């Protein structure tokens, strides 16, 4: 029994994990993981299973990221203690341990978290404020590249669960007890040990941190360009004149760095970032190991993480003399050509899904626009749900440049489930779109 302010509470025995336990963990996630944490309930997102290299899949209940240093991320599994430990809980946790090592899973998780964050303007602004950067995808990529904390949360800890978790690598457990008032069962109290440490920062240190002022060149590109020595500034300005000659280029300042994109800015189209130090210009580019040529060996072997998240390897070279600019442009041109969109590739925008029909006559329609300059022919559609993707042949899938068209797929569907549709063109290009079917 628990007594709070004279009110008696009794331990509540949960019966339905999905309806009773999951909502409570979600509601109290900030008390569990920290005030500056975000809880992503992914259990209903059927397209986001973790798969090991052997193809064994597991679906966690949630992912959590913390936005205060030191940054962490969690893979969360909410379980009732009545579930079998060694035939259910342990295999599930081992699947997470093995699946999270898969680079494809890591990329999928980054894409999911990024999409969830930017879909909510308020949440997006909050994350940008907390990480002090608009580069949310970059932050998530760096975060997820580290192994997560895998957490199992149970409503009642048993010796068997404690023993099982102790033998698993990188797995921790937490007991989340719930009590209900004897007078009113809708009045509840919870007892648990948070997964974050409470650290009180002295007011003097907190005030000092807020009032600390960084030199302007630490925060702003223009000020940084003024701060570098004259030789480096002239080299930088000359290179900045040359880069737009490559084609359709968009320029953007990102804090103290300067970035170039192929057409519209995105993590797929960025092809060069200029990073200044006092006496040299560092240039980050995207490299494709199968085609990249650097006969003078100017590009460093080190592979960076930060700017080019989707394809290729991010590598760096420096420019210290004007005579090096011509060769630098040859390296940058290769990065430009490897960035998306490529001129030879199809360009298709999927704008909507419709779930139509009933019974055995159900089907899905995909609303597409050919945003490229060449005709696109869709030959196949792959529908992903709980099971592995199922292919369907597409008839009359030709779309002319700038034309709009509904593509019909003869696939059945169920209410309230998430479906990912992947359209495949005759040239092998693939385009995906995800939506939840109407309830």
C-alpha positions in Angstrom: 0.0 0.0 0.0 1.0 3.6 -0.7 -0.2 6.6 1.3 0.1 10.1 -0.1 -1.4 13.0 1.9 -3.6 10.7 3.8 -5.0 9.0 0.7 -4.5 5.3 0.4 -3.4 3.8 -2.9 -3.2 0.1 -3.9 -0.9 -1.5 -6.4 -2.7 -1.7 -9.8 -2.4 -5.0 -11.7 -2.2 -4.2 -15.4 -3.9 -6.5 -17.9 -3.5 -4.8 -21.3 0.0 -3.7 -22.3 -1.1 -1.7 -25.3 -4.0 0.1 -23.8 -2.9 0.6 -20.2 0.9 0.5 -20.0 2.1 2.1 -23.2 0.1 5.3 -22.8 1.4 5.8 -19.2 5.1 5.5 -20.3 4.5 7.9 -23.1 2.7 10.4 -20.8 5.6 10.3 -18.2 8.5 10.0 -20.7 10.0 13.3 -19.6 10.0 12.3 -16.0 11.7 9.0 -17.0 14.2 10.1 -19.6 14.6 13.8 -18.7 13.0 17.2 -19.3 14.7 17.7 -22.6 13.9 14.3 -24.1 11.6 13.5 -27.0 9.6 10.2 -27.0 8.7 8.7 -30.4 6.0 6.1 -30.2 6.8 3.9 -33.2 5.1 0.7 -32.3 2.2 1.4 -34.7 4.6 2.3 -37.6 4.8 -1.0 -39.3 7.4 0.0 -41.8 10.1 0.6 -39.2 11.2 -2.8 -38.0 14.8 -3.5 -37.0 16.3 -6.2 -39.1 19.5 -8.1 -38.4 21.9 -9.1 -41.3 20.2 -12.5 -41.1 16.8 -10.8 -41.9 15.3 -11.4 -38.4 13.0 -8.5 -37.6 11.9 -6.9 -34.4 9.7 -3.8 -33.7 10.6 -1.7 -30.6 7.9 0.3 -28.8 9.6 3.6 -29.0 12.8 5.6 -29.6 13.8 8.4 -27.3 16.4 11.1 -27.9 17.8 13.5 -25.3 18.5 17.1 -26.3 20.7 18.1 -23.4 24.4 17.2 -23.2 25.6 14.5 -23.0 23.3 13.4 -25.8 21.8 9.9 -25.7 19.3 7.9 -27.6 17.2 4.9 -26.4 15.5 1.9 -27.9 12.5 1.3 -25.6 10.6 -1.9 -25.0 7.6 -1.8 -22.7 6.6 -5.2 -21.2 4.4 -6.7 -18.6 6.1 -8.9 -16.1 3.6 -11.7 -16.9 5.1 -12.2 -20.3 7.5 -15.2 -20.6 11.1 -13.9 -20.0 13.3 -16.4 -21.9 10.9 -17.2 -24.7 9.7 -13.7 -25.4 11.6 -10.8 -23.7 15.1 -12.1 -24.1 14.8 -13.0 -27.8 13.2 -9.6 -28.5 16.0 -7.7 -26.7 18.7 -9.7 -28.6 17.0 -8.8 -31.9 17.3 -5.1 -30.9 21.0 -5.6 -30.0 21.8 -7.3 -33.3 19.5 -5.2 -35.5 20.8 -1.8 -34.3 24.3 -2.7 -35.6 22.9 -2.8 -39.1 23.8 0.5 -41.0 20.5 0.3 -43.0 18.5 0.3 -39.8 20.5 3.2 -38.5 19.7 5.2 -41.6 16.1 4.2 -41.4 15.9 5.4 -37.8 17.4 8.7 -38.7 14.9 9.2 -41.5 12.0 8.3 -39.2 13.1 10.6 -36.4 13.8 13.5 -38.8 10.4 13.1 -40.5 8.6 13.1 -37.1 10.4 16.2 -35.9 10.0 18.4 -39.0 6.4 17.4 -39.4 5.6 19.5 -36.3 6.8 23.2 -36.7 6.8 23.8 -32.9 8.8 20.7 -32.2 11.2 21.4 -35.1 11.9 24.9 -33.7 12.4 23.5 -30.2 15.0 20.9 -31.5 16.8 23.6 -33.5 17.0 25.8 -30.4 18.2 22.9 -28.1 21.0 21.8 -30.5 21.8 25.4 -31.5 21.7 24.5 -35.2 19.2 24.1 -38.1 21.0 20.9 -39.1 18.7 18.5 -37.4 19.5 15.6 -39.8 23.2 16.1 -39.1 22.6 16.0 -35.4 20.5 12.8 -35.6 23.0 11.1 -37.9 25.8 11.7 -35.4 23.6 10.6 -32.5 22.4 7.4 -34.0 25.9 6.4 -35.2 26.6 5.7 -31.5 25.1 2.5 -30.0 21.9 3.3 -28.0 20.8 2.5 -24.5 18.3 -0.4 -24.9 15.8 -0.2 -22.1 13.1 -2.6 -21.0 10.4 -1.0 -18.8 8.2 -3.3 -16.7 5.4 -2.7 -14.3 6.8 -5.1 -11.8 10.4 -6.2 -11.5 11.1 -9.9 -10.9 14.2 -11.8 -10.1 14.0 -13.6 -13.4 13.8 -10.4 -15.4 16.7 -8.9 -13.4 18.8 -11.9 -14.0 18.0 -12.1 -17.7 18.8 -8.4 -18.3 22.1 -8.7 -16.4 23.3 -11.3 -19.0 22.4 -9.2 -22.0 24.9 -6.6 -23.5 23.9 -2.9 -23.5 20.5 -3.6 -21.9 19.1 -1.9 -18.8 15.8 -2.3 -17.0 13.4 0.0 -15.1 10.4 -0.8 -12.9 7.4 1.5 -13.4 4.8 0.7 -10.6 1.4 2.2 -10.8 -1.0 2.6 -7.8 -4.7 3.6 -7.8 -6.6 5.4 -5.2 -8.9 3.1 -3.1 -11.6 5.8 -3.5 -11.3 6.6 -7.2 -9.5 4.2 -9.6 -8.9 7.0 -12.1 -6.6 8.8 -9.6 -3.2 7.2 -9.9 0.3 7.5 -8.5 3.5 6.1 -10.1 6.8 4.9 -8.5 10.0 4.6 -10.5 13.7 5.5 -10.7 14.4 7.9 -13.6 16.9 6.9 -16.2 18.7 10.3 -16.1 20.7 11.9 -13.3 19.4 15.0 -11.6 22.2 17.5 -11.6 21.6 20.9 -10.2 23.7 23.6 -11.9 24.7 26.4 -9.4 22.9 29.6 -10.3 26.2 31.4 -10.6 27.4 29.0 -13.3 24.1 29.0 -15.1 24.1 32.8 -15.2 27.8 32.8 -16.4 26.9 30.3 -19.2 24.0 32.4 -20.4 26.0 35.6 -20.3 29.1 34.2 -22.0 29.7 35.9 -25.3 31.5 34.2 -28.1 33.7 36.1 -30.6 31.6 37.0 -33.7 33.8 34.9 -36.0 32.8 31.8 -34.0 29.2 32.2 -35.1 28.9 34.1 -38.4 30.4 33.4 -41.8 30.8 37.0 -42.8 32.7 37.8 -39.6 34.8 34.7 -40.0 35.7 35.7 -43.6 36.9 39.1 -42.1 38.8 37.3 -39.3 41.0 35.0 -41.5 44.3 36.2 -42.9 44.1 38.1 -46.2 45.6 35.3 -48.3 43.0 32.8 -47.1 40.2 35.4 -47.7 41.3 36.0 -51.3 41.5 32.3 -52.0 38.1 31.8 -50.5 36.5 34.6 -52.5 38.1 33.3 -55.7 36.8 29.8 -55.2 33.3 31.2 -54.4 33.3 32.9 -57.7 34.1 29.6 -59.5 31.7 27.2 -57.9 28.5 28.6 -59.4 30.0 28.0 -62.9 29.2 24.3 -62.4 25.5 24.7 -63.1 22.3 25.2 -61.2 23.7 26.0 -57.8 22.1 27.3 -54.6 24.2 28.9 -51.8 23.4 29.1 -48.1 25.2 30.3 -45.0 25.1 27.8 -42.1 26.5 29.7 -39.1 30.2 30.0 -39.6 30.2 27.7 -42.7 29.2 28.2 -46.3 27.4 25.5 -48.3 26.5 24.8 -51.9 23.6 22.7 -53.2 22.7 21.3 -56.6 19.4 23.1 -57.3 17.2 23.1 -54.2 18.9 22.7 -50.7 18.6 19.3 -49.1 20.8 16.6 -47.5 20.8 14.9 -50.9 21.8 17.9 -53.0 24.6 19.4 -50.9 27.9 18.9 -52.6 30.4 21.2 -50.9 30.9 23.0 -47.6 33.6 25.6 -47.0 35.1 25.6 -43.5 37.5 28.4 -42.6 40.4 28.4 -40.2 42.8 31.3 -39.6 45.3 30.4 -42.3 43.6 27.9 -44.6 40.4 26.9 -46.3 39.1 23.4 -45.7 36.7 22.0 -48.4 34.3 19.1 -47.6 33.0 17.2 -50.6 31.0 14.1 -51.4 33.1 11.3 -52.9 32.0 8.1 -54.7 34.7 5.5 -54.3 33.7 3.8 -57.6 34.3 6.9 -59.7 36.2 9.5 -57.7 39.6 10.5 -59.1 42.3 12.4 -57.2 45.6 11.8 -59.0 47.4 14.4 -56.8 46.2 12.7 -53.6 45.0 16.0 -52.2 41.8 14.6 -50.5 42.4 13.1 -47.0 41.7 9.5 -46.3 39.6 10.4 -43.2 35.8 10.0 -43.7 33.7 12.6 -41.8 30.1 12.6 -40.6 28.1 15.7 -40.7 27.1 17.2 -44.1 26.5 14.4 -46.6 24.1 12.0 -45.0 22.5 10.1 -47.8 25.1 8.8 -50.2 28.9 8.7 -50.8 31.7 9.5 -48.4 32.3 12.9 -46.9 36.0 13.8 -47.2 38.1 16.9 -47.0 41.0 18.7 -48.7 42.6 22.1 -48.0 43.5 25.0 -50.2 46.4 27.2 -49.1 47.5 28.7 -52.5 45.7 30.3 -55.4 47.4 27.9 -57.8 45.5 25.0 -56.2 42.0 26.3 -57.1 41.9 24.8 -60.6 42.6 21.4 -59.3 40.1 22.0 -56.4 37.4 22.7 -58.9 38.0 19.3 -60.6 37.4 17.6 -57.2 34.4 19.8 -56.5 32.9 19.1 -59.9 33.0 15.3 -59.2 31.1 16.0 -56.0 28.5 18.1 -57.9 28.0 15.4 -60.4 27.4 12.7 -57.7 24.9 14.9 -55.8 21.2 14.5 -56.5 19.3 15.1 -58.6 21.4 13.7 -61.4 20.5 14.8 -64.9 20.1 11.3 -66.1 17.8 10.2 -63.4 14.0 10.3 -63.3 12.4 12.9 -61.1 9.0 12.0 -59.7 7.0 13.6 -56.9 4.4 11.4 -55.0 1.9 13.7 -53.5 -1.0 11.6 -52.1 -2.4 8.1 -51.6 -6.0 7.0 -51.9 -7.3 3.8 -50.3 -10.4 2.8 -52.3 -12.9 0.0 -52.9 -14.1 -2.7 -50.5 -13.9 -6.4 -50.0 -12.1 -8.2 -52.8 -12.2 -5.1 -55.0 -9.9 -2.9 -52.8 -7.1 -1.0 -54.5 -4.7 1.9 -53.8 -4.1 4.9 -56.0 -0.9 7.0 -56.0 -1.0 10.7 -57.1 2.2 11.4 -59.0 3.8 14.3 -60.9 6.7 14.0 -63.3 8.9 16.8 -62.2 11.8 16.0 -64.6 12.5 16.8 -68.2 12.1 13.2 -69.6 9.2 10.8 -69.8 8.9 8.4 -66.8 7.4 4.9 -67.0 6.4 3.2 -63.8 6.5 -0.6 -64.2 6.1 -1.9 -60.7 4.8 -0.9 -57.3 5.9 -2.5 -54.0 3.5 -2.3 -51.1 5.1 -2.6 -47.6 2.9 -3.3 -44.6 3.4 -5.7 -41.6 4.9 -8.4 -43.9 7.7 -8.0 -46.4 7.0 -5.8 -49.5 4.7 -7.3 -52.1 5.2 -6.3 -55.7 2.4 -5.4 -58.1 2.7 -4.9 -61.9 1.6 -1.4 -63.0 -0.3 -1.0 -66.3 -0.2 2.3 -68.2 2.4 3.8 -66.0 3.8 6.4 -68.4 3.9 10.0 -67.3 5.1 12.9 -69.5 7.2 15.8 -68.2 5.2 18.1 -65.8 2.1 15.8 -66.1 0.0 14.5 -63.2 -1.4 11.0 -63.0 -3.1 8.6 -60.7 -1.3 5.2 -60.6 -3.6 2.3 -59.7 -2.3 -0.6 -57.6 -4.5 -3.7 -57.2 -3.6 -4.2 -53.5 -5.9 -4.9 -50.6 -5.6 -2.8 -47.5 -6.8 -2.6 -43.9 -8.0 0.4 -41.9 -5.6 2.3 -39.6 -2.4 0.7 -40.8 0.7 2.4 -42.2 1.5 1.6 -45.8 4.7 2.5 -47.7 4.4 2.5 -51.5 7.6 2.2 -53.6 7.2 3.0 -57.3 9.9 1.5 -59.6 10.5 3.0 -63.1 11.7 1.2 -66.2 15.2 2.6 -65.7 15.3 1.3 -62.1 14.7 4.5 -60.2 12.7 4.1 -57.0 10.3 6.6 -55.2 8.6 6.0 -51.8 5.7 7.5 -50.0 4.2 6.5 -46.7 0.7 7.1 -45.3 -1.7 5.6 -42.8 -5.0 4.2 -44.3 -8.2 5.7 -43.1 -9.9 4.2 -40.1 
